[in-house]
Amino acid sequence: MLHSVAERVIHCGQQTEIYMANKPLTKFLSIRLSPELHKKFHKKAEKYGVPSDVLREIVEAFIQDRLTIQPPVNVKESLYHVS
């Protein structure tokens, strides 16, 4: 089955869902992870769809102030800007 550029296909277990996007997704976001962290993320993300869907939701939640990031207890200086 062929899908148009505006469709997003999500495979979750034995089910496949097709979502129509308003606009095609054309920008990329890349990060580097340790192999261990990468494996753990992919394993956990499978419960919700594909990893890119989970990352997309995290980005949208961050922009909409629905995501709260708490600093690790053992880090003194970091991107968290807390004393």
C-alpha positions as CSV (number, residue, x, y, z in Angstrom):
1,M,0.0,0.0,0.0
2,L,1.4,3.4,-0.9
3,H,1.0,6.4,1.4
4,S,1.0,10.0,0.5
5,V,3.7,12.3,2.0
6,A,1.1,13.7,4.4
7,E,0.3,10.4,6.1
8,R,2.1,9.1,9.2
9,V,2.0,5.4,9.8
10,I,2.3,4.1,13.4
11,H,2.9,0.4,14.1
12,C,2.1,-0.7,17.6
13,G,2.3,-4.4,18.2
14,Q,0.0,-6.1,15.7
15,Q,-2.0,-2.9,14.9
16,T,-1.2,-0.3,12.3
17,E,-2.7,3.1,12.5
18,I,-2.6,5.8,9.8
19,Y,-2.8,9.5,10.8
20,M,-3.2,12.3,8.3
21,A,-1.0,15.2,9.1
22,N,-1.9,18.8,8.2
23,K,1.5,19.4,6.7
24,P,4.3,16.9,5.8
25,L,7.0,16.7,8.4
26,T,10.2,18.0,6.8
27,K,12.6,19.1,9.6
28,F,14.9,16.7,11.5
29,L,16.1,16.8,15.1
30,S,19.2,14.7,15.9
31,I,20.9,13.8,19.2
32,R,23.7,11.4,20.1
33,L,23.1,8.8,22.9
34,S,25.1,6.1,24.5
35,P,24.1,2.6,23.1
36,E,22.7,1.7,26.5
37,L,20.4,4.8,26.7
38,H,19.4,4.4,23.0
39,K,18.3,0.7,23.7
40,K,16.4,1.6,26.8
41,F,14.6,4.5,25.1
42,H,13.6,2.4,22.1
43,K,12.3,-0.4,24.3
44,K,10.2,1.9,26.4
45,A,9.0,3.9,23.4
46,E,7.6,0.7,21.7
47,K,4.7,0.8,24.2
48,Y,3.5,4.1,22.7
49,G,4.4,3.8,19.0
50,V,7.7,4.4,17.2
51,P,10.5,6.4,18.9
52,S,10.1,9.4,16.6
53,D,6.4,9.7,17.7
54,V,7.5,9.8,21.4
55,L,10.2,12.4,20.7
56,R,7.8,14.5,18.7
57,E,5.3,14.5,21.6
58,I,8.1,15.4,24.0
59,V,9.1,18.4,21.8
60,E,5.5,19.5,21.5
61,A,4.9,19.2,25.3
62,F,8.0,21.2,26.0
63,I,6.9,24.0,23.7
64,Q,3.4,24.0,25.2
65,D,4.8,24.0,28.8
66,R,3.3,20.6,29.5
67,L,6.7,19.1,30.2
68,T,8.6,19.6,33.5
69,I,12.3,18.6,33.6
70,Q,13.7,18.2,37.1
71,P,17.5,18.2,37.6
72,P,19.2,15.0,38.8
73,V,20.0,15.2,42.5
74,N,23.7,14.6,42.1
75,V,24.5,17.3,39.5
76,K,25.8,20.6,40.7
77,E,25.9,22.7,37.5
78,S,24.0,21.9,34.3
79,L,21.4,23.2,31.9
80,Y,18.9,23.3,34.8
81,H,20.1,26.7,36.1
82,V,19.3,25.8,39.8
83,S,21.5,26.4,42.8
